[in-house]
């Protein structure tokens, strides 16, 4: 929790006041990030529905690569899709 608080620029105590554990934090943050990515994906595909499938998939993969490097949320979701951190696994 100390590392998370430091990266957020807040005191660990402030973070711990709202979330007693990493698991509690993840339970709140993860669904929000999934919702954001689902909305992005819907918009992406809706705005390009006229494109041939091959081009659409290629553009989506390129965009995913850019977003992975530019947006920590995307990298976080991709990592979480394979295995949750030990701290939050039951």
Buried (B, 14 or more C-beta within 10 A) or exposed (E): BEEEBEEEEEEBEEBBEEBEEBBEBBEEBBEEBBEBBEEBEEEBEEEEEEBEEEEBEEEBEEBBEEBBEEBEBBEBBEEBEEEBEEEBEE
